[in-house]
């Protein structure tokens, strides 16, 4: 779920008028998934279920489902306890089902969707993504044909058609974090933290976004699923790390593009920006030791603080506030959603 990480903390969410909808003009299907059309390709695609995690996102979910076949098997895992009446929306579809996610974050809810499926393959899709069904089929065929793949991900693009920053990336390190903080990644795109490949280019990454991600369910569980220690953000990075440790790889299909709008959930944006920083802090503390984690956090905090100052100089107070919240999250490792601390301190570390 970490697509669109932005230059430091994030990029401002598009306005409602620019968010992709089911009726928006899309690229030709031959661009969305080359070779993915026709009866032969359809017959070669094993059955799969769509897993959508939602939180006060009825409008986004309706837009997502409106662009997909009514009989496409879909499970909606709702972290807002049907507060917006979304249950009726999914259960009105012939193959739709509803699961109450319990409000414990994306990773846990996504795992619930995969745990309760009767299918061998699932595709995790964000509510604010607008995939064509042929794009979903292309991803499923990838993992069905290649047992060395942990997953296959589409490439999310913004309203301008350009790939989002954070469609995938590399394992954090002190050097990569400094490159990112200084903005050098704009000159050396593969030296920073987050990938932003051009369409159709081959890019080797350590992890891929979960905005539109297909997995073989058995493989997914052999890797432990998404790490539920992450409320949201960095669970995709952690999944990629586990896959690499087990000798598997993740495929980023830069030729399969999906319109996507970051920030489409119902959670307040500043809360989520602080949570993004806190999740990164939690990840590096777990995998890079005190010295490495501290250096990475400081580098990212300095970079975001500098960008906050630049935004203030331009009069962009909302953007600056977002960077400040990210700094708070990366330095403390904690954030609050709905008045509750997340991630909750773990029993083994107290963090």
C-alpha positions in Angstrom: 0.0 0.0 0.0 2.9 2.3 -0.2 2.5 3.7 -3.7 3.1 7.4 -4.2 5.6 8.1 -1.5 6.5 11.4 -3.0 9.7 13.4 -2.8 9.9 13.2 1.0 6.8 12.4 2.9 4.1 12.4 0.3 2.6 14.1 -2.7 -0.6 16.2 -2.3 -3.7 14.1 -3.0 -5.5 15.0 -6.3 -8.8 16.9 -6.0 -12.0 15.0 -6.6 -12.2 16.4 -10.1 -8.9 14.8 -11.1 -9.3 11.4 -9.3 -9.7 8.6 -11.8 -13.2 7.3 -12.2 -14.8 4.4 -14.1 -15.8 6.8 -16.9 -12.5 8.5 -17.3 -10.8 8.0 -20.7 -8.3 5.2 -20.2 -5.4 4.2 -22.4 -6.2 1.6 -25.1 -6.3 -1.9 -23.6 -3.3 -2.8 -25.7 -1.3 -0.4 -23.6 -2.8 -1.5 -20.3 -1.9 -5.1 -20.8 -0.1 -6.1 -24.0 -1.0 -9.6 -25.1 -3.7 -9.8 -22.4 -6.8 -9.6 -24.6 -8.8 -12.2 -26.4 -10.5 -15.5 -25.7 -7.2 -17.5 -25.5 -5.9 -15.2 -22.8 -9.2 -15.4 -20.9 -9.2 -19.2 -21.0 -5.6 -19.2 -19.7 -6.4 -17.2 -16.6 -7.3 -19.3 -13.6 -10.2 -18.1 -11.4 -9.4 -15.5 -8.9 -11.0 -13.2 -6.3 -10.5 -9.5 -5.8 -9.6 -8.4 -2.3 -10.5 -4.8 -1.5 -9.8 -3.2 1.9 -11.9 -0.2 2.7 -12.2 2.5 5.4 -15.0 5.0 4.9 -14.4 4.7 1.1 -17.9 3.9 -0.3 -17.6 6.5 -3.1 -14.2 5.1 -4.2 -15.4 1.5 -4.0 -18.4 2.2 -6.1 -16.2 3.8 -8.7 -13.9 0.8 -8.6 -16.6 -1.8 -9.0 -18.5 0.1 -11.7 -15.6 -0.5 -14.0 -15.4 -4.2 -13.4 -17.6 -7.2 -14.5 -20.6 -7.6 -12.1 -19.8 -11.3 -11.7 -16.2 -10.8 -10.8 -15.6 -12.5 -7.4 -14.9 -9.8 -4.9 -14.5 -9.7 -1.1 -14.7 -6.3 0.6 -12.9 -6.2 4.0 -14.3 -3.1 5.8 -12.4 -1.4 8.6 -15.2 1.0 9.4 -17.9 -1.6 10.4 -20.3 -0.7 7.6 -20.4 2.9 8.8 -21.0 4.1 5.2 -23.4 1.3 4.1 -20.8 -0.3 1.9 -21.9 -3.8 2.8 -25.0 -3.5 0.6 -22.9 -2.3 -2.3 -20.7 -5.5 -2.5 -23.4 -8.0 -1.5 -25.7 -6.7 -4.3 -23.1 -8.2 -6.7 -23.6 -11.9 -7.7 -20.2 -12.9 -6.4 -19.6 -10.3 -3.8 -19.1 -10.9 -0.1 -18.5 -8.7 2.9 -16.1 -9.2 5.8 -15.8 -6.9 8.8 -12.1 -6.1 9.1 -12.4 -5.0 12.8 -10.6 -1.7 12.3 -7.1 -3.1 12.8 -5.4 -1.7 9.8 -4.7 -2.6 6.2 -2.3 -5.6 6.6 -4.7 -7.5 9.0 -7.7 -6.8 6.8 -6.0 -7.8 3.6 -4.9 -11.1 5.3 -8.5 -11.7 6.3 -9.6 -11.4 2.7 -6.9 -13.9 1.6 -7.6 -16.2 4.6 -11.3 -16.5 3.8 -11.1 -16.9 0.1 -11.9 -20.2 -1.6 -9.8 -19.3 -4.7 -6.2 -20.2 -5.4 -5.4 -16.7 -6.5 -6.3 -13.3 -5.3 -5.6 -9.7 -6.4 -5.3 -7.0 -3.7 -6.7 -3.7 -5.1 -7.0 -0.3 -3.4 -10.4 1.3 -3.5 -9.0 4.3 -5.3 -7.4 2.2 -8.1 -9.2 1.8 -11.4 -7.9 -1.4 -13.0 -9.4 -3.0 -16.2 -10.3 -6.6 -15.7 -7.7 -7.6 -18.4 -5.0 -6.0 -16.3 -6.1 -8.1 -13.3 -6.0 -11.2 -15.5 -2.5 -10.5 -16.8 -1.2 -10.3 -13.2 -2.9 -13.5 -12.2 -1.4 -15.3 -15.2 2.1 -14.2 -14.2 1.9 -15.9 -10.7 0.1 -18.9 -12.1 2.8 -19.6 -14.7 5.9 -18.8 -12.6 6.4 -20.6 -9.2 9.4 -18.3 -8.5 7.1 -15.3 -8.3 5.8 -14.2 -4.9 3.6 -11.6 -6.6 3.0 -9.6 -9.7 2.0 -5.9 -9.5 0.6 -3.4 -11.9 2.1 0.0 -12.2 -0.2 2.8 -10.7 -0.3 6.0 -12.7 -1.7 9.4 -11.6 -4.3 11.5 -13.3 -1.6 12.8 -15.7 -0.8 9.2 -16.8 2.7 9.3 -15.3 3.9 6.5 -13.0 3.6 7.3 -9.4 6.6 7.5 -7.1 6.6 4.5 -4.9 5.2 1.8 -7.2 8.1 -0.2 -5.9 11.5 0.5 -4.5 14.6 -0.8 -2.8 15.6 -1.8 0.7 16.3 1.3 2.8 19.9 2.0 3.6 21.7 5.0 5.0 23.1 5.9 1.6 19.7 5.5 -0.2 18.1 7.6 2.5 20.6 10.4 2.1 20.2 10.3 -1.6 16.5 10.6 -1.2 16.7 13.4 1.5 19.0 15.5 -0.8 16.8 15.0 -3.8 19.6 13.3 -5.8 17.2 10.6 -6.7 15.8 12.9 -9.3 19.1 12.7 -11.2 19.9 9.1 -10.3 16.4 7.4 -10.1 17.8 4.0 -9.0 19.9 5.3 -6.2 17.1 6.4 -3.9 14.4 4.6 -2.0 11.4 4.7 -4.4 11.1 3.6 -8.0 9.3 5.6 -10.7 10.0 3.6 -13.9 8.8 4.7 -17.3 6.2 2.6 -19.0 7.5 -0.6 -20.5 11.0 -0.4 -18.9 12.5 -3.2 -17.0 13.3 -2.2 -13.4 14.6 -4.6 -10.7 13.1 -3.6 -7.3 13.2 -5.1 -3.8 9.5 -4.7 -3.2 6.3 -3.6 -5.1 3.3 -1.7 -4.1 0.1 -3.5 -3.0 -2.2 -1.1 -4.8 -2.9 -3.8 -7.4 -1.1 -7.0 -6.6 -1.7 -10.6 -7.5 -0.6 -13.5 -5.5 -0.9 -17.3 -5.4 -2.7 -17.8 -2.1 -0.5 -20.8 -1.0 2.7 -18.8 -1.7 1.3 -15.8 0.1 0.7 -17.8 3.2 4.0 -19.7 2.9 5.6 -16.2 3.3 3.4 -15.4 6.3 1.1 -13.0 4.4 1.4 -9.3 5.2 3.1 -8.4 8.4 0.3 -7.4 10.8 2.7 -5.4 12.9 2.3 -2.7 10.3 -1.1 -1.0 10.6 -0.7 0.5 7.1 2.3 1.3 5.0 5.5 -0.7 4.8 3.7 -4.1 4.9 4.5 -4.3 1.2 8.2 -3.6 1.8 8.2 -6.2 4.6 6.6 -8.7 2.3 9.2 -8.1 -0.4 12.0 -8.6 2.1 10.5 -12.0 3.2 10.1 -13.1 -0.4 13.8 -12.3 -1.1 14.9 -14.2 1.9 13.0 -17.2 0.7 14.5 -17.0 -2.8 11.4 -15.7 -4.5 11.0 -12.5 -6.5 8.3 -9.9 -7.2 7.4 -8.7 -10.6 6.6 -5.1 -11.4 4.7 -4.9 -14.6 5.5 -1.5 -15.9 3.5 -2.4 -19.1 0.3 -3.0 -17.1 -0.8 0.4 -15.8 -3.7 1.2 -13.4 -5.1 4.7 -12.8 -4.7 5.4 -9.1 -5.5 8.2 -6.8 -3.4 8.3 -3.6 -5.2 9.4 -0.5 -8.6 8.1 -1.4 -9.5 6.5 2.0 -11.7 8.1 4.6 -8.9 8.6 7.1 -7.7 12.2 7.8 -4.7 12.9 5.6 -2.4 14.3 8.3 -3.0 11.3 10.5 -2.0 9.0 7.6 1.1 11.1 6.8 2.4 10.7 10.3 1.5 7.0 10.2 3.6 6.7 7.0 6.6 8.0 8.9 5.9 5.9 11.9 5.7 2.7 9.7 9.0 3.5 8.1 10.6 4.0 11.5 9.2 0.7 12.7 10.5 -1.1 9.6 14.0 0.1 9.8 14.2 -0.4 13.6 13.3 -4.0 13.1 15.7 -4.7 10.2 18.6 -2.3 10.4 19.6 -2.1 14.1 19.7 1.0 16.3 22.6 2.8 14.5 21.3 2.1 11.0 17.7 2.8 11.8 18.6 6.0 13.6 20.7 7.3 10.7 18.0 6.5 8.2 15.3 8.2 10.3 17.4 11.3 10.8 18.2 11.6 7.1 14.6 11.2 6.1 13.5 13.7 8.8 16.0 16.3 7.7 14.9 15.9 4.0 11.2 16.2 4.9 11.9 19.2 7.2 13.7 21.0 4.4 10.8 20.3 2.1 8.4 21.7 4.7 10.4 24.9 4.8 10.4 25.1 1.0 6.6 24.6 0.9 6.1 27.3 3.6 8.2 29.7 1.5 5.8 29.1 -1.4 2.8 29.6 0.8 1.8 26.0 0.7 0.9 25.5 4.3 -1.1 22.3 3.9 1.8 20.6 2.1 4.2 21.8 4.7 2.0 20.5 7.5 2.1 17.1 5.8 5.9 17.0 5.8 5.9 18.0 9.4 3.6 15.2 10.4 5.9 12.7 8.5 8.9 14.0 10.5 7.0 13.4 13.8 6.2 9.9 12.7 9.7 8.9 11.5 11.3 10.3 14.7 8.9 8.9 17.2 7.7 5.7 15.5 4.2 6.3 16.6 1.0 7.8 15.2 -2.7 8.0 16.1 -5.7 7.0 14.0 -9.1 7.8 15.5 -7.6 8.6 18.8 -5.8 5.2 19.0 -2.0 4.8 18.9 -0.9 2.8 15.9 1.3 0.8 15.5 0.6 -0.2 19.0 3.8 -0.8 21.0 5.0 -4.4 20.5 5.4 -6.7 23.4 9.1 -7.6 22.6 10.4 -4.1 22.0 8.0 -1.7 23.7 8.2 0.5 20.6 
